[in-house]
Amino acid sequence: MAVRRRKPDVNKWELVTCYACQAIVWIGEAVVQETRNSPRMFSICCQQGRVKLPPRRQPPSPLKELFDRPSFMLQIRVANGMLSFTSMGGQIDHIVTGTPGPFAFRLHGQTHHRIGSLLPPEGNAPQYLQMYIADTENEVANRKKAFSKGTSSVEIDDSLIADLIKMLDENNHLAKTFRHARDRLLSGDAVELSLTLVNQKHRGRQYDLPTAGEIGGLIIGDFNSESAGKDIVVEYKSAKLQRISDLHPLFMSLQYPLLFPYGEYGYDEKIPYDVSVNSNIKREYMTMREYYAHQIQTRPSEGMTIIKSGRLLHQYIVDTYTATEQERLRFLRLNQKKLRAELYTNVCDTLDSGDTDAAHIGKKVILPSSFTAGPRYMSEKYQDDMALCRFYGNPNLFITFTAKPNWVELKEHLDAYGGDSPNNIPDLECRVFKLKLDEMMSDLKNCVFLPKTAAGIL
């Protein structure tokens, strides 16, 4: 049987620049096609121009040159961990990350970032931010020793580590703040002090460098728990680790100094939309997902430390995804009254499961069917599938659609805008997969390969 396909009006695989945010996108990703009176608009990068952030700065030397060195890129996660101010909590699946083949970063459960005190307890070696303050004469050796504990030796040259430390001391305002704390301690002016990283809300600007008043106040005396909350209060000396809120604007800069070498502000809850594009926007502020989606786009005119970070990009995307999911769960927990329509169903589910204790019934946090991969979401999808089978009968085809890293569209993007492998930019592979999947579904529905289909579900 001959297959005739209608020639498309536009080449959906042509790479173009988003009119609103200058991101490199495929025409097929457009939600509004170009007309005589209006430009082509995209949602994947900037929500059709509503998400507007200042351009990212180019990275300082030597970091910019290191991103083009393959030997360093293999160790970039190690280098970032050695220089980070906070530790990353979560169960990393080392069986996946340590196996041969394309690199993959997998983490189980909830992730979180934790920060320690300015100085380690007596008898303990310094770690993370403490290495910016304690025993800085042996800083390179301390960093290699701390990060190689329980693993193989760190294969990064000492001079390279020293160059990166110098780079952060000269450019990163977080590093400068902790160095200032070290100088105060060495001078003997303060026997004990703590440091506060203030969560400045309603700033209305992003990627700005923090001012001295915003980023740190050195407080002489005892630590006061009342000043905690969403501010980060670093104690003088303690064995306790403080968990950092993912809503703090320095949440990512503290964990990823190689991605944010200047210590820039990141996401907070009060970053407004650009209403000049569309004044009919119901929401006033952009979401965390929209912020991070804007951040990982390819923009050749800006600094691209994030999308060129290879294996560290894998970790960063997992971190941003878990932070975004935590924000969604937080919203559902704090807005249970708006989900009151589902309360009766929750009571019935509890009774059906045999939990008849009145103290439990109706008090559980409800995850609506709109929460992806939640119990109600999965149940709704299953019921939809079964309804189609009851009406139309058993399905004729069960198609598995897979991605390929050697797709020509990926190669064209890497050749034009940089990158050594599709595996180092996983979001591009996902985007091409989505476009090809949509194309296949369109062909099936429009009888390109098969007779008319009665029903289908994705």
C-alpha positions as a Markdown table, in Angstrom:
| # | Residue | x | y | z |
|---|---|---|---|---|
| 1 | Met | 0.0 | 0.0 | 0.0 |
| 2 | Ala | 1.4 | 3.4 | -1.0 |
| 3 | Val | 1.7 | 5.9 | 1.8 |
| 4 | Arg | 1.0 | 9.5 | 0.9 |
| 5 | Arg | 1.9 | 12.2 | 3.4 |
| 6 | Arg | 0.8 | 15.8 | 3.1 |
| 7 | Lys | 3.8 | 18.0 | 2.7 |
| 8 | Pro | 4.0 | 20.3 | 5.8 |
| 9 | Asp | 3.6 | 24.0 | 5.3 |
| 10 | Val | 6.7 | 24.7 | 7.5 |
| 11 | Asn | 9.7 | 22.7 | 8.5 |
| 12 | Lys | 9.0 | 21.8 | 12.1 |
| 13 | Trp | 12.7 | 20.8 | 12.6 |
| 14 | Glu | 14.1 | 24.1 | 11.7 |
| 15 | Leu | 16.0 | 25.8 | 14.5 |
| 16 | Val | 14.8 | 29.3 | 15.2 |
| 17 | Thr | 15.2 | 32.0 | 17.9 |
| 18 | Cys | 12.4 | 32.7 | 20.2 |
| 19 | Tyr | 11.2 | 36.3 | 19.5 |
| 20 | Ala | 10.6 | 37.0 | 23.2 |
| 21 | Cys | 13.6 | 35.4 | 25.1 |
| 22 | Gln | 16.2 | 34.6 | 22.4 |
| 23 | Ala | 16.2 | 30.9 | 23.2 |
| 24 | Ile | 17.0 | 28.4 | 20.5 |
| 25 | Val | 13.9 | 26.3 | 19.7 |
| 26 | Trp | 12.4 | 24.1 | 17.0 |
| 27 | Ile | 9.5 | 25.5 | 15.0 |
| 28 | Gly | 7.5 | 22.4 | 15.9 |
| 29 | Glu | 7.5 | 23.6 | 19.5 |
| 30 | Ala | 5.6 | 26.8 | 18.7 |
| 31 | Val | 2.2 | 27.2 | 20.3 |
| 32 | Val | 1.3 | 30.2 | 18.1 |
| 33 | Gln | 2.6 | 30.1 | 14.5 |
| 34 | Glu | 3.9 | 33.2 | 12.7 |
| 35 | Thr | 1.4 | 35.4 | 10.9 |
| 36 | Arg | 1.6 | 38.6 | 9.0 |
| 37 | Asn | 0.8 | 40.6 | 12.1 |
| 38 | Ser | 2.4 | 38.6 | 15.0 |
| 39 | Pro | 5.6 | 36.6 | 15.5 |
| 40 | Arg | 5.8 | 32.9 | 16.3 |
| 41 | Met | 5.5 | 32.3 | 20.1 |
| 42 | Phe | 6.7 | 29.5 | 22.3 |
| 43 | Ser | 5.8 | 28.3 | 25.8 |
| 44 | Ile | 8.6 | 25.9 | 26.5 |
| 45 | Cys | 11.1 | 28.6 | 27.2 |
| 46 | Cys | 9.3 | 31.8 | 28.4 |
| 47 | Gln | 5.5 | 31.2 | 28.4 |
| 48 | Gln | 5.0 | 33.3 | 25.3 |
| 49 | Gly | 7.1 | 36.2 | 26.7 |
| 50 | Arg | 5.5 | 36.3 | 30.1 |
| 51 | Val | 8.6 | 34.9 | 31.9 |
| 52 | Lys | 11.3 | 37.6 | 31.5 |
| 53 | Leu | 14.6 | 37.4 | 33.3 |
| 54 | Pro | 17.9 | 39.4 | 32.9 |
| 55 | Pro | 20.6 | 37.7 | 30.7 |
| 56 | Arg | 23.1 | 35.5 | 32.5 |
| 57 | Arg | 26.7 | 36.8 | 32.7 |
| 58 | Gln | 29.6 | 35.0 | 31.0 |
| 59 | Pro | 31.6 | 32.8 | 33.4 |
| 60 | Pro | 34.9 | 34.1 | 34.7 |
| 61 | Ser | 38.3 | 32.6 | 33.8 |
| 62 | Pro | 39.4 | 29.8 | 34.2 |
| 63 | Leu | 35.9 | 28.3 | 34.4 |
| 64 | Lys | 35.0 | 29.2 | 30.8 |
| 65 | Glu | 38.1 | 27.4 | 29.4 |
| 66 | Leu | 37.5 | 24.4 | 31.6 |
| 67 | Phe | 34.1 | 23.7 | 30.2 |
| 68 | Asp | 35.9 | 22.9 | 26.9 |
| 69 | Arg | 38.3 | 20.4 | 28.5 |
| 70 | Pro | 36.9 | 16.8 | 28.3 |
| 71 | Ser | 39.1 | 15.6 | 31.2 |
| 72 | Phe | 37.6 | 18.2 | 33.5 |
| 73 | Met | 34.0 | 17.6 | 32.4 |
| 74 | Leu | 34.3 | 13.9 | 33.5 |
| 75 | Gln | 35.1 | 15.2 | 37.0 |
| 76 | Ile | 32.9 | 18.3 | 37.1 |
| 77 | Arg | 30.5 | 16.8 | 39.7 |
| 78 | Val | 33.5 | 16.1 | 42.0 |
| 79 | Ala | 34.9 | 19.6 | 41.5 |
| 80 | Asn | 31.5 | 21.2 | 42.2 |
| 81 | Gly | 31.1 | 19.1 | 45.4 |
| 82 | Met | 34.5 | 20.1 | 46.6 |
| 83 | Leu | 33.7 | 23.8 | 46.3 |
| 84 | Ser | 30.0 | 23.8 | 47.4 |
| 85 | Phe | 28.9 | 25.5 | 50.5 |
| 86 | Thr | 26.1 | 23.0 | 51.3 |
| 87 | Ser | 25.7 | 19.3 | 51.3 |
| 88 | Met | 23.0 | 17.6 | 49.1 |
| 89 | Gly | 20.8 | 15.1 | 51.1 |
| 90 | Gly | 19.1 | 12.2 | 49.3 |
| 91 | Gln | 19.7 | 8.6 | 48.4 |
| 92 | Ile | 21.8 | 8.6 | 45.2 |
| 93 | Asp | 21.7 | 5.4 | 43.2 |
| 94 | His | 25.4 | 4.7 | 42.7 |
| 95 | Ile | 24.6 | 1.5 | 40.9 |
| 96 | Val | 23.3 | 3.6 | 38.0 |
| 97 | Thr | 25.8 | 6.5 | 38.2 |
| 98 | Gly | 28.8 | 4.2 | 38.4 |
| 99 | Thr | 28.0 | 1.8 | 35.5 |
| 100 | Pro | 29.6 | 1.9 | 32.1 |
| 101 | Gly | 27.7 | 3.6 | 29.2 |
| 102 | Pro | 25.9 | 6.9 | 29.0 |
| 103 | Phe | 25.9 | 8.8 | 32.3 |
| 104 | Ala | 22.7 | 8.9 | 34.3 |
| 105 | Phe | 22.0 | 10.5 | 37.7 |
| 106 | Arg | 19.2 | 8.9 | 39.7 |
| 107 | Leu | 18.1 | 9.9 | 43.2 |
| 108 | His | 15.5 | 8.1 | 45.4 |
| 109 | Gly | 13.2 | 9.9 | 47.8 |
| 110 | Gln | 13.2 | 13.6 | 48.7 |
| 111 | Thr | 16.2 | 15.7 | 48.1 |
| 112 | His | 17.3 | 18.6 | 50.4 |
| 113 | His | 20.3 | 20.9 | 51.0 |
| 114 | Arg | 21.9 | 21.3 | 54.4 |
| 115 | Ile | 24.4 | 23.7 | 55.8 |
| 116 | Gly | 26.6 | 23.4 | 58.8 |
| 117 | Ser | 28.2 | 25.8 | 61.2 |
| 118 | Leu | 31.0 | 28.2 | 60.6 |
| 119 | Leu | 33.5 | 26.0 | 62.3 |
| 120 | Pro | 33.5 | 22.2 | 62.8 |
| 121 | Pro | 33.1 | 20.8 | 66.3 |
| 122 | Glu | 36.3 | 20.0 | 68.2 |
| 123 | Gly | 38.1 | 17.0 | 66.7 |
| 124 | Asn | 36.2 | 17.1 | 63.4 |
| 125 | Ala | 37.6 | 17.9 | 60.0 |
| 126 | Pro | 36.1 | 20.9 | 58.2 |
| 127 | Gln | 33.5 | 20.2 | 55.4 |
| 128 | Tyr | 31.8 | 22.3 | 52.8 |
| 129 | Leu | 31.4 | 26.0 | 53.9 |
| 130 | Gln | 33.7 | 25.3 | 56.9 |
| 131 | Met | 36.6 | 24.8 | 54.4 |
| 132 | Tyr | 36.3 | 28.5 | 53.5 |
| 133 | Ile | 37.0 | 29.4 | 57.1 |
| 134 | Ala | 39.0 | 26.8 | 59.0 |
| 135 | Asp | 42.6 | 25.7 | 58.2 |
| 136 | Thr | 42.7 | 27.6 | 54.9 |
| 137 | Glu | 46.5 | 27.1 | 54.7 |
| 138 | Asn | 45.8 | 23.5 | 53.8 |
| 139 | Glu | 42.6 | 24.2 | 51.9 |
| 140 | Val | 43.3 | 22.2 | 48.7 |
| 141 | Ala | 44.4 | 19.1 | 50.7 |
| 142 | Asn | 41.4 | 19.4 | 53.0 |
| 143 | Arg | 39.0 | 19.6 | 50.1 |
| 144 | Lys | 40.4 | 16.5 | 48.3 |
| 145 | Lys | 40.5 | 14.6 | 51.6 |
| 146 | Ala | 36.9 | 15.5 | 52.5 |
| 147 | Phe | 35.5 | 14.5 | 49.1 |
| 148 | Ser | 37.5 | 11.3 | 48.7 |
| 149 | Lys | 36.4 | 9.9 | 52.0 |
| 150 | Gly | 35.0 | 6.4 | 51.5 |
| 151 | Thr | 35.6 | 6.6 | 47.7 |
| 152 | Ser | 38.5 | 6.4 | 45.3 |
| 153 | Ser | 41.0 | 9.3 | 45.3 |
| 154 | Val | 40.0 | 12.5 | 43.6 |
| 155 | Glu | 41.6 | 12.8 | 40.2 |
| 156 | Ile | 41.8 | 16.6 | 39.9 |
| 157 | Asp | 45.1 | 18.4 | 39.8 |
| 158 | Asp | 45.9 | 20.5 | 42.9 |
| 159 | Ser | 46.7 | 23.6 | 40.8 |
| 160 | Leu | 43.3 | 23.4 | 39.1 |
| 161 | Ile | 41.6 | 23.2 | 42.5 |
| 162 | Ala | 43.6 | 26.2 | 43.7 |
| 163 | Asp | 42.7 | 28.2 | 40.5 |
| 164 | Leu | 39.0 | 27.5 | 41.1 |
| 165 | Ile | 39.2 | 28.5 | 44.7 |
| 166 | Lys | 40.9 | 31.8 | 43.6 |
| 167 | Met | 38.2 | 32.3 | 41.0 |
| 168 | Leu | 35.5 | 32.0 | 43.6 |
| 169 | Asp | 37.3 | 34.3 | 46.1 |
| 170 | Glu | 37.5 | 37.0 | 43.4 |
| 171 | Asn | 34.0 | 36.7 | 42.0 |
| 172 | Asn | 31.6 | 34.8 | 44.2 |
| 173 | His | 29.9 | 37.0 | 46.8 |
| 174 | Leu | 29.1 | 34.0 | 49.0 |
| 175 | Ala | 32.7 | 33.0 | 49.1 |
| 176 | Lys | 33.7 | 36.6 | 50.0 |
| 177 | Thr | 31.2 | 36.6 | 52.8 |
| 178 | Phe | 32.6 | 33.5 | 54.4 |
| 179 | Arg | 36.1 | 34.7 | 53.9 |
| 180 | His | 35.2 | 37.9 | 55.8 |
| 181 | Ala | 33.9 | 35.7 | 58.6 |
| 182 | Arg | 37.2 | 33.9 | 58.6 |
| 183 | Asp | 39.1 | 37.2 | 58.9 |
| 184 | Arg | 36.9 | 38.4 | 61.8 |
| 185 | Leu | 37.6 | 35.1 | 63.6 |
| 186 | Leu | 41.4 | 35.3 | 63.0 |
| 187 | Ser | 41.5 | 39.0 | 64.1 |
| 188 | Gly | 40.2 | 38.0 | 67.5 |
| 189 | Asp | 37.5 | 40.8 | 67.4 |
| 190 | Ala | 34.8 | 38.3 | 68.1 |
| 191 | Val | 35.1 | 35.2 | 70.2 |
| 192 | Glu | 31.8 | 33.7 | 68.8 |
| 193 | Leu | 29.7 | 34.9 | 65.9 |
| 194 | Ser | 27.0 | 33.7 | 63.6 |
| 195 | Leu | 26.2 | 34.7 | 60.0 |
| 196 | Thr | 22.8 | 35.3 | 58.5 |
| 197 | Leu | 21.9 | 34.8 | 54.8 |
| 198 | Val | 18.8 | 36.9 | 54.6 |
| 199 | Asn | 15.8 | 35.8 | 52.5 |
| 200 | Gln | 15.0 | 39.2 | 50.8 |
| 201 | Lys | 11.6 | 39.0 | 49.3 |
| 202 | His | 9.9 | 41.2 | 46.8 |
| 203 | Arg | 13.2 | 42.3 | 45.3 |
| 204 | Gly | 11.8 | 42.2 | 41.7 |
| 205 | Arg | 15.2 | 41.4 | 40.2 |
| 206 | Gln | 17.1 | 38.2 | 39.5 |
| 207 | Tyr | 20.7 | 37.3 | 38.8 |
| 208 | Asp | 21.7 | 40.4 | 40.7 |
| 209 | Leu | 24.7 | 40.1 | 43.0 |
| 210 | Pro | 23.7 | 40.3 | 46.6 |
| 211 | Thr | 24.6 | 43.4 | 48.6 |
| 212 | Ala | 26.4 | 43.2 | 51.9 |
| 213 | Gly | 23.2 | 43.9 | 53.8 |
| 214 | Glu | 21.3 | 41.2 | 52.0 |
| 215 | Ile | 23.7 | 38.3 | 52.0 |
| 216 | Gly | 25.3 | 38.3 | 55.4 |
| 217 | Gly | 25.2 | 40.0 | 58.8 |
| 218 | Leu | 27.9 | 38.9 | 61.2 |
| 219 | Ile | 26.2 | 38.6 | 64.6 |
| 220 | Ile | 28.4 | 38.5 | 67.6 |
| 221 | Gly | 27.1 | 36.4 | 70.5 |
| 222 | Asp | 24.9 | 33.3 | 70.8 |
| 223 | Phe | 22.7 | 32.0 | 68.1 |
| 224 | Asn | 19.1 | 33.0 | 68.3 |
| 225 | Ser | 16.6 | 30.5 | 67.0 |
| 226 | Glu | 13.9 | 33.2 | 66.6 |
| 227 | Ser | 15.9 | 34.7 | 63.7 |
| 228 | Ala | 15.7 | 31.4 | 61.8 |
| 229 | Gly | 12.8 | 30.5 | 59.6 |
| 230 | Lys | 13.5 | 31.1 | 55.9 |
| 231 | Asp | 16.6 | 33.1 | 56.6 |
| 232 | Ile | 19.8 | 30.9 | 56.8 |
| 233 | Val | 21.5 | 31.5 | 60.1 |
| 234 | Val | 24.9 | 29.8 | 60.2 |
| 235 | Glu | 26.0 | 29.2 | 63.8 |
| 236 | Tyr | 29.5 | 29.6 | 65.2 |
| 237 | Lys | 30.2 | 26.0 | 66.1 |
| 238 | Ser | 27.7 | 23.1 | 66.1 |
| 239 | Ala | 27.3 | 19.5 | 65.1 |
| 240 | Lys | 23.8 | 20.2 | 63.8 |
| 241 | Leu | 23.0 | 20.6 | 60.1 |
| 242 | Gln | 20.4 | 23.2 | 59.1 |
| 243 | Arg | 18.0 | 22.3 | 56.2 |
| 244 | Ile | 17.7 | 25.2 | 53.7 |
| 245 | Ser | 14.3 | 26.1 | 52.3 |
| 246 | Asp | 14.1 | 25.5 | 48.5 |
| 247 | Leu | 12.3 | 28.9 | 48.4 |
| 248 | His | 15.4 | 30.7 | 49.5 |
| 249 | Pro | 16.9 | 32.7 | 46.6 |
| 250 | Leu | 20.4 | 31.4 | 47.3 |
| 251 | Phe | 19.3 | 27.7 | 47.5 |
| 252 | Met | 21.0 | 26.7 | 44.2 |
| 253 | Ser | 23.9 | 29.1 | 44.4 |
| 254 | Leu | 25.1 | 27.6 | 47.7 |
| 255 | Gln | 25.0 | 24.1 | 46.2 |
| 256 | Tyr | 26.3 | 24.8 | 42.7 |
| 257 | Pro | 29.2 | 27.3 | 42.7 |
| 258 | Leu | 30.4 | 26.2 | 39.3 |
| 259 | Leu | 27.0 | 26.8 | 37.7 |
| 260 | Phe | 26.5 | 30.2 | 39.6 |
| 261 | Pro | 30.1 | 31.4 | 39.9 |
| 262 | Tyr | 29.0 | 34.9 | 41.0 |
| 263 | Gly | 26.7 | 33.7 | 43.8 |
| 264 | Glu | 23.6 | 35.1 | 42.1 |
| 265 | Tyr | 20.1 | 35.1 | 43.4 |
| 266 | Gly | 17.8 | 32.5 | 42.1 |
| 267 | Tyr | 14.1 | 31.7 | 42.3 |
| 268 | Asp | 11.7 | 33.1 | 44.9 |
| 269 | Glu | 7.9 | 33.2 | 45.1 |
| 270 | Lys | 7.5 | 36.9 | 44.1 |
| 271 | Ile | 9.1 | 37.2 | 40.7 |
| 272 | Pro | 6.4 | 38.9 | 38.6 |
| 273 | Tyr | 5.3 | 38.1 | 35.1 |
| 274 | Asp | 6.0 | 40.6 | 32.3 |
| 275 | Val | 2.4 | 41.9 | 32.0 |
| 276 | Ser | 3.3 | 44.1 | 29.0 |
| 277 | Val | 3.0 | 41.0 | 26.9 |
| 278 | Asn | -0.4 | 40.0 | 28.1 |
| 279 | Ser | -2.4 | 42.0 | 30.6 |
| 280 | Asn | -5.0 | 39.2 | 31.0 |
| 281 | Ile | -2.8 | 36.9 | 33.0 |
| 282 | Lys | -4.6 | 35.5 | 36.0 |
| 283 | Arg | -1.5 | 34.8 | 38.0 |
| 284 | Glu | 0.8 | 37.6 | 39.1 |
| 285 | Tyr | 4.0 | 35.6 | 39.7 |
| 286 | Met | 5.9 | 33.0 | 37.8 |
| 287 | Thr | 6.0 | 29.4 | 39.1 |
| 288 | Met | 9.2 | 27.5 | 40.0 |
| 289 | Arg | 8.8 | 25.2 | 37.0 |
| 290 | Glu | 8.5 | 28.2 | 34.7 |
| 291 | Tyr | 11.6 | 29.8 | 36.2 |
| 292 | Tyr | 13.8 | 26.7 | 35.9 |
| 293 | Ala | 12.4 | 25.9 | 32.4 |
| 294 | His | 13.6 | 29.4 | 31.3 |
| 295 | Gln | 17.0 | 28.8 | 32.9 |
| 296 | Ile | 18.0 | 25.7 | 31.0 |
| 297 | Gln | 17.4 | 27.0 | 27.5 |
| 298 | Thr | 20.2 | 27.5 | 25.0 |
| 299 | Arg | 20.9 | 31.3 | 24.5 |
| 300 | Pro | 24.2 | 31.8 | 22.7 |
| 301 | Ser | 24.4 | 35.5 | 23.7 |
| 302 | Glu | 24.4 | 34.6 | 27.4 |
| 303 | Gly | 26.6 | 32.7 | 29.8 |
| 304 | Met | 25.8 | 29.0 | 29.4 |
| 305 | Thr | 27.4 | 27.4 | 32.4 |
| 306 | Ile | 24.3 | 25.4 | 33.2 |
| 307 | Ile | 23.5 | 23.8 | 29.8 |
| 308 | Lys | 27.2 | 23.1 | 29.1 |
| 309 | Ser | 27.9 | 21.5 | 32.5 |
| 310 | Gly | 27.5 | 17.9 | 31.3 |
| 311 | Arg | 27.2 | 15.5 | 34.2 |
| 312 | Leu | 26.5 | 18.3 | 36.6 |
| 313 | Leu | 23.5 | 19.3 | 34.5 |
| 314 | His | 22.0 | 15.8 | 35.1 |
| 315 | Gln | 22.3 | 16.4 | 38.9 |
| 316 | Tyr | 21.0 | 20.0 | 38.6 |
| 317 | Ile | 17.9 | 19.0 | 36.6 |
| 318 | Val | 17.0 | 16.2 | 39.1 |
| 319 | Asp | 17.5 | 18.8 | 41.9 |
| 320 | Thr | 15.2 | 21.4 | 40.2 |
| 321 | Tyr | 12.6 | 18.7 | 39.4 |
| 322 | Thr | 12.4 | 17.5 | 43.0 |
| 323 | Ala | 12.3 | 21.2 | 44.3 |
| 324 | Thr | 9.4 | 21.8 | 41.8 |
| 325 | Glu | 7.5 | 18.8 | 43.0 |
| 326 | Gln | 7.9 | 19.8 | 46.6 |
| 327 | Glu | 6.5 | 23.2 | 45.8 |
| 328 | Arg | 3.4 | 21.5 | 44.2 |
| 329 | Leu | 3.0 | 19.3 | 47.2 |
| 330 | Arg | 3.4 | 22.3 | 49.5 |
| 331 | Phe | 0.6 | 24.1 | 47.6 |
| 332 | Leu | -1.7 | 21.2 | 47.9 |
| 333 | Arg | -1.1 | 20.8 | 51.6 |
| 334 | Leu | -1.7 | 24.5 | 52.2 |
| 335 | Asn | -4.8 | 24.7 | 50.0 |
| 336 | Gln | -6.8 | 21.7 | 51.2 |
| 337 | Lys | -9.9 | 23.9 | 51.7 |
| 338 | Lys | -10.0 | 24.6 | 48.0 |
| 339 | Leu | -10.1 | 20.8 | 47.4 |
| 340 | Arg | -13.1 | 20.3 | 49.7 |
| 341 | Ala | -15.1 | 18.7 | 46.8 |
| 342 | Glu | -12.9 | 15.7 | 47.1 |
| 343 | Leu | -13.2 | 15.3 | 50.9 |
| 344 | Tyr | -16.1 | 12.9 | 50.8 |
| 345 | Thr | -14.2 | 10.7 | 48.4 |
| 346 | Asn | -11.3 | 10.7 | 50.8 |
| 347 | Val | -13.6 | 9.6 | 53.6 |
| 348 | Cys | -15.0 | 6.8 | 51.5 |
| 349 | Asp | -11.5 | 5.6 | 50.6 |
| 350 | Thr | -10.5 | 5.6 | 54.2 |
| 351 | Leu | -13.6 | 3.5 | 55.1 |
| 352 | Asp | -12.9 | 1.1 | 52.3 |
| 353 | Ser | -9.4 | 0.5 | 53.4 |
| 354 | Gly | -10.6 | -0.5 | 56.9 |
| 355 | Asp | -9.5 | 2.6 | 58.7 |
| 356 | Thr | -12.6 | 3.4 | 60.8 |
| 357 | Asp | -10.8 | 5.5 | 63.5 |
| 358 | Ala | -12.7 | 8.8 | 63.5 |
| 359 | Ala | -9.4 | 10.6 | 64.4 |
| 360 | His | -8.0 | 9.6 | 61.0 |
| 361 | Ile | -10.9 | 10.0 | 58.7 |
| 362 | Gly | -11.0 | 13.1 | 56.6 |
| 363 | Lys | -7.7 | 14.5 | 58.0 |
| 364 | Lys | -5.3 | 13.1 | 55.4 |
| 365 | Val | -3.7 | 15.4 | 52.8 |
| 366 | Ile | -5.6 | 15.0 | 49.5 |
| 367 | Leu | -3.6 | 14.6 | 46.3 |
| 368 | Pro | -6.1 | 15.4 | 43.5 |
| 369 | Ser | -6.1 | 13.6 | 40.2 |
| 370 | Ser | -4.3 | 16.6 | 38.6 |
| 371 | Phe | -1.1 | 15.7 | 40.6 |
| 372 | Thr | 1.0 | 13.6 | 38.1 |
| 373 | Ala | 1.8 | 10.1 | 39.2 |
| 374 | Gly | -0.4 | 10.4 | 42.4 |
| 375 | Pro | -2.8 | 7.6 | 43.3 |
| 376 | Arg | -5.9 | 9.4 | 42.0 |
| 377 | Tyr | -4.0 | 10.3 | 38.8 |
| 378 | Met | -3.0 | 6.7 | 38.1 |
| 379 | Ser | -6.5 | 5.5 | 39.0 |
| 380 | Glu | -8.1 | 8.0 | 36.6 |
| 381 | Lys | -5.8 | 7.0 | 33.7 |
| 382 | Tyr | -6.6 | 3.3 | 34.4 |
| 383 | Gln | -10.3 | 3.9 | 34.4 |
| 384 | Asp | -10.1 | 5.8 | 31.1 |
| 385 | Asp | -8.2 | 2.9 | 29.5 |
| 386 | Met | -10.7 | 0.3 | 30.8 |
| 387 | Ala | -13.7 | 2.5 | 29.6 |
| 388 | Leu | -12.3 | 2.5 | 26.0 |
| 389 | Cys | -11.8 | -1.3 | 26.1 |
| 390 | Arg | -15.3 | -1.8 | 27.3 |
| 391 | Phe | -16.8 | 0.3 | 24.5 |
| 392 | Tyr | -14.5 | -0.5 | 21.6 |
| 393 | Gly | -13.2 | -3.9 | 22.6 |
| 394 | Asn | -9.6 | -5.1 | 23.0 |
| 395 | Pro | -6.9 | -2.9 | 21.5 |
| 396 | Asn | -5.2 | -3.9 | 18.3 |
| 397 | Leu | -1.9 | -2.2 | 18.8 |
| 398 | Phe | 0.3 | -1.6 | 21.8 |
| 399 | Ile | 3.1 | 0.6 | 20.5 |
| 400 | Thr | 6.4 | 1.3 | 22.3 |
| 401 | Phe | 8.1 | 4.5 | 21.2 |
| 402 | Thr | 11.8 | 5.0 | 22.2 |
| 403 | Ala | 14.4 | 7.8 | 21.9 |
| 404 | Lys | 17.7 | 7.6 | 20.0 |
| 405 | Pro | 20.7 | 9.8 | 20.9 |
| 406 | Asn | 21.9 | 9.7 | 17.3 |
| 407 | Trp | 18.8 | 11.5 | 15.9 |
| 408 | Val | 19.9 | 13.9 | 13.2 |
| 409 | Glu | 17.9 | 16.7 | 14.8 |
| 410 | Leu | 20.1 | 16.4 | 18.0 |
| 411 | Lys | 23.3 | 16.4 | 16.0 |
| 412 | Glu | 22.3 | 19.5 | 14.1 |
| 413 | His | 21.6 | 21.3 | 17.3 |
| 414 | Leu | 24.9 | 20.3 | 18.9 |
| 415 | Asp | 26.8 | 21.2 | 15.7 |
| 416 | Ala | 25.2 | 24.6 | 15.6 |
| 417 | Tyr | 25.3 | 25.6 | 19.3 |
| 418 | Gly | 27.9 | 23.5 | 21.0 |
| 419 | Gly | 28.0 | 20.3 | 22.9 |
| 420 | Asp | 29.9 | 17.0 | 22.6 |
| 421 | Ser | 27.1 | 14.5 | 23.2 |
| 422 | Pro | 23.3 | 14.4 | 23.4 |
| 423 | Asn | 23.7 | 12.5 | 26.7 |
| 424 | Asn | 25.2 | 15.6 | 28.2 |
| 425 | Ile | 22.1 | 17.7 | 27.4 |
| 426 | Pro | 19.2 | 15.3 | 28.3 |
| 427 | Asp | 16.5 | 17.9 | 28.0 |
| 428 | Leu | 17.1 | 18.3 | 24.2 |
| 429 | Glu | 16.7 | 14.5 | 23.7 |
| 430 | Cys | 13.4 | 14.7 | 25.6 |
| 431 | Arg | 12.1 | 17.6 | 23.5 |
| 432 | Val | 12.9 | 15.8 | 20.2 |
| 433 | Phe | 11.3 | 12.7 | 21.6 |
| 434 | Lys | 8.1 | 14.6 | 22.4 |
| 435 | Leu | 8.0 | 16.2 | 18.9 |
| 436 | Lys | 8.4 | 12.8 | 17.2 |
| 437 | Leu | 5.9 | 11.2 | 19.5 |
| 438 | Asp | 3.3 | 13.9 | 18.6 |
| 439 | Glu | 4.1 | 13.4 | 14.9 |
| 440 | Met | 3.5 | 9.6 | 15.2 |
| 441 | Met | 0.2 | 10.1 | 17.0 |
| 442 | Ser | -0.9 | 12.6 | 14.4 |
| 443 | Asp | 0.0 | 10.2 | 11.6 |
| 444 | Leu | -2.0 | 7.4 | 13.3 |
| 445 | Lys | -5.1 | 9.6 | 13.8 |
| 446 | Asn | -5.0 | 11.0 | 10.3 |
| 447 | Cys | -4.8 | 7.5 | 8.6 |
| 448 | Val | -1.3 | 8.0 | 7.2 |
| 449 | Phe | -0.2 | 4.4 | 7.9 |
| 450 | Leu | -3.3 | 2.6 | 9.0 |
| 451 | Pro | -7.1 | 2.7 | 8.4 |
| 452 | Lys | -9.2 | 5.0 | 10.5 |
| 453 | Thr | -8.6 | 4.5 | 14.2 |
| 454 | Ala | -11.6 | 4.3 | 16.5 |
| 455 | Ala | -9.8 | 5.4 | 19.7 |
| 456 | Gly | -6.4 | 5.6 | 21.3 |
| 457 | Ile | -4.7 | 6.7 | 24.4 |
| 458 | Leu | -1.2 | 7.9 | 25.2 |
